[in-house]
């Protein structure tokens, strides 16, 4: 029997629907910046390439090989270049507008609101995110979920990015939570789940795409709503 008291959530892709919110923002910005008609006609292709480049740059950011400014602008410089547009100013302005506008989008992962509403009555909830503080706070506020969380921890305030165990240790200390009474929920196997595991914290891998892996994890789910029954069962005696 596990007596969890604290649940730590990742934000992007776990609660906040990053892909949908990003796609809506990019679609609006392509129109407002009058980007080449060939690019606008290929919005799905532009968004697909952006997602690929953005994911790769975020991996580098987690490892500390690039900084925030590089990530912020380089992703759009590269995707515009992929479509034959070499315009530093456009990439700079587009990157600024994206960071300004995308956190205002309210869409959550299906089931997120129901899960937070239920769990908040039984556990103390927190967020641990690698996202930039200003943007993440806006996302949480505009999605209407800020009141569910006691602490919102980001890598900037902690001084470390997930999967560094020190961001998890920082979060536990801030929440005054013991490792044995805490569990981490996230969609990123390396950053969220293996990072928590190395820090000695139980994990719930949210894996809706059913990505194959060979890791031994505490739990794994494909839909957020599974959290309700899963956590209920952990309280039951075998």
N, C-alpha and C positions, 0 to 999 in steps of 0.2 A: 504494500500500500504506500502511495506517495502522497504526502501532504503539501502540495504546492500552494504557495501563498502569493507569489509574484510571477507574472507573465510578462516577458519582454518581447515586444514585436518589432520586426523590421517594418519600414514604411512602404517604400517603393516596390511595386510588384506583389507585395504581401497584403497591404491594406489599400493603398492608393494606387489606382489603375494607371500606372505610368504610360503604358503603351497607348491607351485610348486618349488620355489627356494630352500627351505629346503630339499624337497624330492630329487632333483637333487644332492645337496651337500652330503646328507647322502648316496645315492647310490654310488657316487664316492669314498667316504671315506671308506665305507665298503669293497670295492675292494682293495683300496690302503693299508689298515691296515690288510689285510688278515684275516678278522674276520671269525670265525667258519662257515664252509660251510652251516650248517643248518640255520644259521641266514641269510646268503646271499641268500639262496634259498627262504627265507621268507621276502624279502625286503618290500613288502607291509605291512606285519604284524609288522615289525620293525618300519616302518615309522608311522603306525597307533598308536602303543604304545607310540612312542616318542611324537607324537602330543598330546596325552592324558596327559602324564606326564608333558610335557612342559607347556601346558595350565594351569594345576593345580599349578605348581610352579610360573608361571607368576602372577596368582591370589594372591599368597602369597607375591610375591615381591611388587605388587601394594599396598598391605596392610601394607607393611613394616615389615613383620614377618620373611623374609629371606633377605640376602644381595645379591649383584651382583655375588660375587664369588660362593656362594652356588648354585644359579640358574644355573650358567654357567657350573658347573661340575656335580651337583647332577642329572640333567635330564638324562645324559648319563649313570651315574653309575646305576641309577634305571632301565633304559631300558635294559642295558646289563644284569643286575641281573635278570630281568624278563625272559630273554632268557637263563638263567643258566650260565652266564659268570660273575664271580666275580673277577674283575681286576681293581684295583684303577688306576694304571698307564695308562691302555688303556682308561679308562673313562676320565682321565685328558688330555691325548694327543688328544683324539678324540674331546673333548670339545674345546680345543684350536684351532684345525684345522677347526672345524665347524665355530667358530667365525671369523676365518681368511678368510675362503673361501666363506661362504654363502652370505656375503654382495657384493661379486663380481658378483653375478647372476643378470641379467638385467630384468627379467620378471615382467611385470606390470599386474594389474587386467584389464580384457578386458574393453576397453572404456576409460581407465584412460588418455592416451595420448591425445585423441581427446577432452576430457573434459577439461584438463588443458590448451590445446592450445586455446580453445574457451573462457574459463573463464578468462584467463590471460589478455585478451583484454578489460575486463569489470570490473574486481575486483582486489584488492590486495590480493595475496594468501600467506598463511603461513602454516607451519606444526607444530603440537604439538604431540610429541611422548614420550612414556615411554622407548623406546629403548636406548641402550647404545650409547653415542655420537659418538664414533669412528666408530662403525658399521653402524649407521644410516646415517652418512655423506657419507660413502662409497656406501651404497645402492642407495642413491639419485644421487650421481655422476655417478655410473656405469649404472644406469637406464636412464641417460640422461635427468633428469628433474630438476636439481638444479636451472636452470635459471628461472624457473617459480615462485620461492618463494622469498619473501622479507626477511622473517625470518624463521629459522628452530630452533624451541625450543624443547629441550629435558629435561627430568626430572632431569638429573644431573645438568644442568645449572640453572634450576628453583629452585631446592632444594625440590621439591615435585613431587609425582607421580599422574597422573590421577587415580582416579576421584577427588582428593583433589581440591577444588575450587581455591586454591591459585596458582596452576599452570596455570589456565585459567586467573586469575587476573594478574599474572606475564606476560603472553603472550599479554594480552590487553595493558598493560602499555608499553611493549617493542615496540609493533606495533603502539602505539599512536591511538588506536582504541576504540571507545565507544561500550558499550554493545549493544545498539539498532541498531548499524550499522554492527554488526558482527554475524556470524553464524558458527557453528561447524559441520563438516561432519566426521562421523566415523562408524565403524562396531561393536564396543563393546558397548553394551547397558549401562553397569554400568560405565566403565571407560571414554568413550568418550561422551556419550549422557546424561546420568544422571549427570555426573560430570559437563558438560556445563550447564545443566538446573539449577543445584544448584548454579552455579555461575551467573545465570541470563542471560545466552546467549541462543539464539535460536539454534535449533539443526536439523540436517538431519540425520536420522538413516539409514545407508546403511545396509540393511538386506536381502541379496540375498538368504539365506536359509529359509526366511520367518519364523524365530523363533517367536513363540507366546509370547505375553507379554500383560500386562494390563496398561502400562504406557501411560500417556497423553504427546505426543511429538509434536514438531512443525511440522515436516514433516517426512515421511518415504519413502524410495525407495528400489527397488530390483535390479536395474541396474544403474551403474554410469552415463550413458548417460541421465538418467532422470533428472539429475541436471541441464542440459542446459535449458530445457523447464520449469522446476519448478522455477528456479531463474528468468527466464524471466517473468513468470506470477506474481511473487511477486512485480515486478515493475509496473504492470498494475493496473489501478484503477478498483475496483470492480463495 
